[in-house]
Amino acid sequence: MTEKATQLSYILISPPGIYLPEPFIRDLLNKIENNRLTIAAAALPDRSILMLERICKETNRLDLFIFEKQEDSTKALEKALQKEVTRHPTGLTVIIDGRIELSEQTTQTIITEFEDNPECVFAVVNQDSTERPSPCSFVLDMLQNPFYPLITILRNDLFQSQTTVFNEDLHFFALPELLLRLSSHTPIKILPPTCLQKIPAGSRRTKKENEQRIMDEENNVLEKYQKLFFERKFNQLSTKELAKTYQFHIKQVMELFKKIQEGILESVEDYDRHIFRYCLLALFSGETENARQMMETSFSVVSERPALMRLYKQIVLNFPVQDQPVSGPEKVSVVIPLFNQGHYLEEAVTSVVRQTWTNWEIIIINDGSTDNSYDTAKELLEKLNDSRIKLITQKNRGKGGTRNRGIKESNGEFVVTLDSDDMITPDYLAVSVNLMRTNPRVAWITPKTLVFGKDNHVAWGDDYNFVRSIMISPSPSSSLLRRCALEQLGLYREDLTNREDAEIWISLVENGWTSVTTDIPLFMYRHACRRPGLSDISNISSKEEITSLHPWWFRLDLNREIREKAFTIFPVYRFPDWFLNWDNINKIAPLFNNQEKFLAAMQEIKESYPPISKPCRWNSDNDDCYLDIREALYGVRSQKQSEN
């Protein structure tokens, strides 16, 4: 390397909200010798900013790119790097985590490593101080949980022709995304942790209000690069080393499950690491079924594993069990209600477009969105240019009215109401239609579901159970339904505050229908930290409404205080067993498999209760109070059907 090429520039990136002590900055300036230091940060405390401005004037060796908002951290880093690339086109830029302390040997170690490895365009210092991992290990760690390395070194000449280096759409994972992008086609160098004097514990802190965006960014980055990995696009990694790593984790997984059978799980982190690497490398090796079976087994042992769920989603989305195109006379109408979720809409629609079952239509109903979701939907339709996709807009009517509008605008024999932030697997429609063909009493298919996001687990995987379906919603809202069964009920109720789906499952059962659960995951439900426009309001209103419409399944002899306890004991739609009317349930449950006898008994029970025309309202005699609650929930005043 020439003398000019060994010129180093340092960029310090500070976690948002962290105070930077003055002695730390002065010590860093001393250790980087005569090189300049740039601070690229966002949301720093005021006292840190004042201190940095003072040192900048005193030393003339400090450049500041500081922004007020945390989400502008990528903008700060981009401006800082572009300045260093311009200043030293053939030099090196060293990006430092603001929580570490460099050793006296840092500068010389970096220069020596790059002089000895002229083919290397970037290097990192590993977070783990106990080992110096291989490039393969670094990439696998990054593909599991993307992180900011303690030190990142980049050759400036790599970026001279680029107007932007970082993905401007990323606010929290811009540097990890760049490193994964570079790792896919350029050699990586891992530097020893001895060039650090102090290594921080814990992770970078972020504000809670950014939790959903952080989750979405992480998902988007990992889904892209995990897919590139198992498609063998990381061509700079040694296949021999990857094969060796795969064999190692096969042995580790076998040891893990041997101990689990003995009731021992020593470390959930080790469990995550070994299962993740085993499954990712199985996909890389073309052993898809091994990865699928391992994921199914692993979630039966330990739930709520975000990294594993992200990879499980990749498996079901990219490797459907039924992967060949198939069609038939039965059309499936997919209704997508849209309210302020435009940023997820493409994922939902694409998941339908990719179906192996080709006889489908999509009806998107914009339910009075208050943001740019409708424009996003129009742009998506223009991009896809598929005559099977239709977009309708209306004043806000709530989920029940919006679903009904979509059903009336469609003509499929089967219907799926897919929320705009959820997805279905490519074989969802094909599997479900086949199950409908062979089960004439089935009104809806319950898809085994992968819940991802704030929660990460497998849901709705058990066989349908009549008694349990009264206690808890037995199926996700995006189950596939027979149109004739829906029409028998008059479609979804439009006079409920929420949970129209939970009510319709009970109504279908009371009319003699049942459900079948799929053996494999076919639906992906996003558990958002907070849905756009949604306030934190209990399910208590919906529970009161639904129990009043189906009183024969619940205790009516309880006072208001005890009923409130029954409604609030679970934050989700679920009732405690002591709240159920077991006399009626025990009378009718044995008849469930005999449709004729079941319907006769059901009619007898209903006739013993006063006629019901509308739901009762919790804490209000006003039959329109649910409109007030919807307004509090979603920030808009829903329209009654007669007003449209």
C-alpha positions, 0 to 999 in steps of 0.5 A, a space after each residue: 500500500 502506498 503512503 497515500 493509501 495509508 491515510 486514515 480518517 476516523 468517524 465516531 458514531 454515537 448511540 442516540 441519547 448517550 452522553 459523550 464525556 470530554 475526556 473520552 473525546 480528547 483521549 480518542 484524538 490523542 490515540 488517532 495521532 494526527 488524523 481527523 475525527 468526525 462525529 456522526 450522530 443524532 439525538 445527542 444531549 445538548 451538553 454533548 453538542 456544546 462540548 464537541 463544538 468547543 473542542 472543535 474550535 480548540 483543536 481544529 481536528 474535529 468535524 461535526 455532522 449532528 442531527 436532532 432526530 434519531 432517525 437521521 443517524 444514517 443521514 449523518 453517517 452518509 455526509 461524514 463518509 462522503 466528506 472523507 471519501 472526497 478528502 482522501 480518495 485512496 485512504 481508509 475510513 475507520 468507523 468507530 462505535 461511540 462506546 469503545 476505547 481504542 488501544 495505542 496500537 489501533 492505527 498501526 494494526 489497521 494499516 498493517 492489516 490492509 497493507 498485508 491484504 491489498 485485495 480486502 476492501 473492508 474489515 471489522 472488529 468482532 463484538 466478541 473479545 474472546 475470538 477472532 472469527 472467520 468471515 463465514 462466522 461474521 456473515 452468519 452472525 450478521 444474518 441472524 441479528 444484524 449489528 454495528 461492529 465495534 470498528 468498521 474500516 472501509 477503502 475510500 476508493 470503493 465509493 468514489 463513483 457512488 452518489 450515496 453509500 448507505 440505503 437512505 430508506 434505513 434509519 437504524 440498520 444502514 451500516 449492517 446493510 452495507 456490510 452485508 451488501 459488501 460481504 456478498 461480493 467482496 472479501 472480508 477481513 476480521 481484525 483482532 480485538 486486541 486493537 481495542 482497550 475497552 469493549 462495551 457490554 449490551 446493545 445500542 439503545 433506541 427509543 421505544 417509539 421507534 420500536 416498530 420501525 426498527 423491527 420492520 427495517 431489521 426484517 426487510 434487511 434480513 429477508 433480502 440477504 438471507 434469501 441471497 445467502 441460501 441462493 448462494 449469492 455470497 460468492 466470496 465465502 468459502 463453501 468448504 468452510 460453510 460445509 464444515 460449519 454446517 456439520 458442526 451445528 448438526 452435531 450441536 443441535 443433536 446435543 441440544 435436543 438430547 439435553 432437552 429430552 433430559 429436561 435441560 436447556 442451558 442457554 436460549 442464546 446457544 439454542 437460537 444460534 445453533 438452530 438458526 445456523 443449522 437451518 440457514 445452512 440446510 437451505 444453502 445446501 438444498 436440504 429444505 425439508 430438514 430446515 422446515 422440520 427443524 423449525 417446526 420442532 424448535 418452536 414446539 420446544 421454545 417459543 418467542 424467538 424472533 431470529 428463528 421466526 424470521 428464517 421460518 418465514 423465509 422457508 414457508 414463503 420461498 419453499 412452498 410444499 406445493 410449488 407447482 401452478 394449479 388451477 380449477 373452476 373454483 375462484 378465490 376472492 381475496 378482500 384486503 381492507 386498507 386503512 393507513 397500512 399502505 407501507 405493508 400493502 405490497 407484501 400482502 398483495 405480492 403474497 397473493 400474486 405468487 399463489 400456485 393456485 391461479 384462479 383468484 381475484 383481489 379486491 382492495 378496499 381503501 377504508 377512508 385512510 387518513 395518510 397516503 395509503 390510497 395513493 400507495 395502492 394506486 401506484 402498486 396497481 399500476 406497477 403490477 398491471 394485473 386485471 385480477 386486482 381491483 381497487 375501491 375507496 370509500 368513507 371509513 366504515 370499519 372492518 365489518 363494513 369494509 369486508 362486506 363491501 369487498 365480498 359484494 364486489 367479488 364473485 369467488 366461490 371462496 373468500 379470504 379477508 386478508 389484512 393489509 399488513 399480513 401475508 399468505 404462503 404461495 400454496 395457501 389457496 391451493 391447499 385450502 381449496 383442496 381441503 374444501 373439496 373433500 370436506 363439504 361441512 367445512 365453512 372455513 379453513 384454519 391456517 396454521 399461522 406464524 405470528 411474527 413481529 412483537 411476538 414470535 410463535 406458531 398459532 392456530 395449529 391445533 385441530 378444531 375443537 367446538 368447546 374451545 372455539 367458544 372460549 377463544 377465537 379458533 382461527 385467524 381473520 384471514 381464514 378461507 371461507 365458503 361464500 355460501 356459508 357467509 351469505 347464510 349469515 348475511 356476511 359480517 356484522 357491521 354493528 360491532 366495535 371490533 372482532 367481527 371475525 371472532 363473532 362470525 366463527 361462533 355464528 357459523 358453528 351455530 349454523 352447523 358448520 365446522 372448520 379444518 386446520 392445515 398441517 403446515 403454516 400457510 398464514 403469517 400474522 404481523 403482531 405490530 407494536 402498535 397499529 397505525 391509528 390504533 389506541 390502547 383500548 381493551 377488548 371489553 366492548 367487543 366481548 360484551 357485544 359478542 356475549 350478548 349476541 350468543 348468551 347461551 354460551 355464557 353465564 348471565 347470573 354474574 354481576 357487572 363487577 364479575 363480568 368485567 373481571 371475565 372480560 379483562 382477565 385476558 388482554 386478547 379475545 378469550 374467556 375464562 372457563 368459569 364464565 362459560 355456561 357449561 350446562 348448555 355446552 355439555 348438552 350440545 357438544 356430544 351432538 356436534 359431529 351429527 349435524 342434524 341433531 346438533 342443529 335441532 338442539 341448537 334451535 331448542 336452546 336458542 328458543 329458550 332465550 329472548 329474541 336478539 336483534 342487536 348487541 348490548 353495549 358496555 357501559 352505555 345504553 346508546 346503540 351507536 356508542 360503538 361508533 364513538 369507540 371506533 373513533 377512539 380506536 382508529 382516529 376517524 368517525 366510522 360511517 353507518 351503512 345507511 349513510 354511504 
